[in-house]
Amino acid sequence: MENNSLLRTDKELAELYQRHIDLVYRLCYIYLKSRVDAEDAVQSVFLKLIKSQMVFNDHEHEKAWLTVTTRNYCKDILKSWWRSRRVDLDNLPEIPSWSNVEPSGKVLARLLSLPEKYKTVLYLYYFEEYTVKEISRMLGFKESTIQTQLARGRRRLKIDLGGNCLE
Protein backbone atom coordinates (compact mmCIF):
# COMPACT_ATOMS: atom_id res chain seq x y z
CA MET A 1 0.00 0.00 0.00
CA GLU A 2 1.33 3.43 -0.84
CA ASN A 3 2.05 5.52 2.25
CA ASN A 4 2.13 8.79 0.33
CA SER A 5 -1.49 8.61 -0.77
CA LEU A 6 -4.38 9.08 1.62
CA LEU A 7 -6.92 7.71 -0.84
CA ARG A 8 -6.94 4.00 -1.54
CA THR A 9 -7.76 2.61 -4.93
CA ASP A 10 -10.38 -0.08 -5.36
CA LYS A 11 -7.60 -2.56 -6.08
CA GLU A 12 -5.77 -1.74 -2.83
CA LEU A 13 -9.00 -2.08 -0.85
CA ALA A 14 -9.75 -5.42 -2.52
CA GLU A 15 -6.26 -6.71 -1.70
CA LEU A 16 -6.52 -5.53 1.90
CA TYR A 17 -9.94 -7.19 2.19
CA GLN A 18 -8.67 -10.49 0.78
CA ARG A 19 -5.66 -10.46 3.11
CA HIS A 20 -7.71 -9.99 6.26
CA ILE A 21 -11.27 -11.22 5.69
CA ASP A 22 -10.62 -14.56 7.41
CA LEU A 23 -9.06 -12.91 10.47
CA VAL A 24 -11.91 -10.42 10.87
CA TYR A 25 -14.61 -13.05 10.31
CA ARG A 26 -13.12 -15.50 12.81
CA LEU A 27 -12.78 -12.81 15.47
CA CYS A 28 -16.36 -11.65 14.90
CA TYR A 29 -17.58 -15.22 15.08
CA ILE A 30 -15.71 -15.89 18.33
CA TYR A 31 -17.28 -12.86 19.97
CA LEU A 32 -20.78 -12.95 18.49
CA LYS A 33 -21.25 -16.75 18.15
CA SER A 34 -23.53 -16.32 15.16
CA ARG A 35 -22.67 -16.63 11.47
CA VAL A 36 -25.15 -13.95 10.46
CA ASP A 37 -24.05 -11.48 13.14
CA ALA A 38 -20.40 -12.14 12.29
CA GLU A 39 -21.03 -11.41 8.61
CA ASP A 40 -22.75 -8.13 9.50
CA ALA A 41 -19.90 -7.17 11.82
CA VAL A 42 -17.29 -7.94 9.15
CA GLN A 43 -19.07 -5.60 6.77
CA SER A 44 -19.20 -2.86 9.40
CA VAL A 45 -15.52 -3.23 10.32
CA PHE A 46 -14.42 -2.93 6.68
CA LEU A 47 -16.73 0.04 6.15
CA LYS A 48 -15.12 1.66 9.18
CA LEU A 49 -11.71 1.02 7.60
CA ILE A 50 -12.78 2.60 4.31
CA LYS A 51 -14.21 5.67 6.03
CA SER A 52 -11.22 6.09 8.36
CA GLN A 53 -8.67 6.71 5.58
CA MET A 54 -6.14 5.07 7.91
CA VAL A 55 -2.61 4.83 6.47
CA PHE A 56 -0.74 1.71 7.52
CA ASN A 57 3.01 1.22 7.85
CA ASP A 58 2.93 -2.44 6.79
CA HIS A 59 0.73 -5.56 6.72
CA GLU A 60 1.26 -6.22 10.42
CA HIS A 61 0.01 -2.72 11.23
CA GLU A 62 -3.10 -3.44 9.11
CA LYS A 63 -3.66 -6.72 10.92
CA ALA A 64 -3.24 -5.18 14.37
CA TRP A 65 -5.59 -2.27 13.55
CA LEU A 66 -8.24 -4.63 12.19
CA THR A 67 -7.90 -6.95 15.20
CA VAL A 68 -8.39 -4.16 17.73
CA THR A 69 -11.17 -2.49 15.71
CA THR A 70 -12.98 -5.81 15.30
CA ARG A 71 -12.72 -6.60 18.99
CA ASN A 72 -14.03 -3.17 19.98
CA TYR A 73 -16.87 -3.30 17.45
CA CYS A 74 -17.97 -6.75 18.63
CA LYS A 75 -17.85 -5.68 22.27
CA ASP A 76 -20.04 -2.68 21.42
CA ILE A 77 -22.53 -4.99 19.70
CA LEU A 78 -22.60 -7.32 22.71
CA LYS A 79 -23.33 -4.36 25.03
CA SER A 80 -26.13 -2.96 22.87
CA TRP A 81 -29.66 -2.99 24.27
CA TRP A 82 -31.01 -4.68 21.14
CA ARG A 83 -28.67 -7.66 21.47
CA SER A 84 -29.59 -8.25 25.10
CA ARG A 85 -33.29 -8.41 24.28
CA ARG A 86 -33.30 -10.90 21.44
CA VAL A 87 -33.24 -14.67 21.38
CA ASP A 88 -30.80 -16.49 19.10
CA LEU A 89 -32.44 -19.69 17.86
CA ASP A 90 -29.62 -20.83 15.59
CA ASN A 91 -27.32 -23.65 16.55
CA LEU A 92 -23.61 -22.91 16.62
CA PRO A 93 -22.49 -23.66 13.02
CA GLU A 94 -19.17 -25.20 12.09
CA ILE A 95 -16.59 -22.99 10.40
CA PRO A 96 -15.04 -24.85 7.46
CA SER A 97 -11.65 -23.11 7.72
CA TRP A 98 -11.30 -24.41 11.28
CA SER A 99 -11.98 -28.02 10.33
CA ASN A 100 -8.25 -28.79 10.59
CA VAL A 101 -8.44 -28.09 14.34
CA GLU A 102 -10.78 -31.01 14.93
CA PRO A 103 -13.47 -32.46 12.64
CA SER A 104 -16.12 -32.49 15.38
CA GLY A 105 -15.65 -28.81 16.22
CA LYS A 106 -15.21 -29.80 19.86
CA VAL A 107 -12.20 -27.50 20.37
CA LEU A 108 -14.00 -24.53 18.81
CA ALA A 109 -17.11 -25.11 20.91
CA ARG A 110 -15.03 -25.36 24.09
CA LEU A 111 -13.00 -22.29 23.18
CA LEU A 112 -16.20 -20.29 22.62
CA SER A 113 -17.53 -21.40 26.00
CA LEU A 114 -14.51 -19.96 27.87
CA PRO A 115 -14.76 -16.55 29.55
CA GLU A 116 -13.86 -13.68 27.23
CA LYS A 117 -10.45 -12.94 28.74
CA TYR A 118 -9.29 -16.50 28.07
CA LYS A 119 -10.80 -17.08 24.64
CA THR A 120 -9.42 -13.81 23.26
CA VAL A 121 -5.82 -14.42 24.30
CA LEU A 122 -5.93 -18.10 23.29
CA TYR A 123 -7.32 -17.17 19.87
CA LEU A 124 -4.77 -14.42 19.25
CA TYR A 125 -1.88 -16.60 20.45
CA TYR A 126 -2.71 -19.90 18.72
CA PHE A 127 -4.77 -18.98 15.67
CA GLU A 128 -3.31 -15.58 14.74
CA GLU A 129 0.18 -16.42 16.06
CA TYR A 130 0.74 -13.18 17.95
CA THR A 131 3.41 -13.17 20.64
CA VAL A 132 2.61 -12.47 24.27
CA LYS A 133 4.24 -9.06 23.90
CA GLU A 134 2.10 -8.16 20.86
CA ILE A 135 -1.10 -9.33 22.57
CA SER A 136 -0.20 -7.32 25.64
CA ARG A 137 0.19 -4.16 23.55
CA MET A 138 -3.04 -4.81 21.63
CA LEU A 139 -5.19 -5.50 24.66
CA GLY A 140 -3.49 -3.03 26.99
CA PHE A 141 -2.52 -5.53 29.69
CA LYS A 142 0.86 -6.42 31.18
CA GLU A 143 2.70 -9.34 29.61
CA SER A 144 2.49 -11.25 32.89
CA THR A 145 -1.31 -10.87 32.83
CA ILE A 146 -1.46 -12.25 29.28
CA GLN A 147 0.78 -15.19 30.27
CA THR A 148 -1.46 -15.91 33.25
CA GLN A 149 -4.58 -15.75 31.09
CA LEU A 150 -2.98 -18.09 28.55
CA ALA A 151 -2.02 -20.59 31.25
CA ARG A 152 -5.43 -20.50 32.92
CA GLY A 153 -7.23 -20.65 29.59
CA ARG A 154 -5.16 -23.66 28.50
CA ARG A 155 -5.86 -25.37 31.81
CA ARG A 156 -9.61 -24.78 31.50
CA LEU A 157 -9.64 -25.91 27.88
CA LYS A 158 -7.64 -29.03 28.77
CA ILE A 159 -10.09 -29.93 31.54
CA ASP A 160 -13.08 -29.29 29.24
CA LEU A 161 -11.57 -31.50 26.55
CA GLY A 162 -10.85 -34.38 28.88
CA GLY A 163 -7.21 -33.57 29.56
CA ASN A 164 -5.65 -34.97 26.40
CA CYS A 165 -5.71 -32.27 23.68
CA LEU A 166 -3.35 -29.55 24.88
CA GLU A 167 -0.01 -29.60 26.63
Order of alpha helices (4+ residues) and beta strands (2+ residues): alpha-alpha-alpha-alpha-alpha-alpha-alpha-alpha
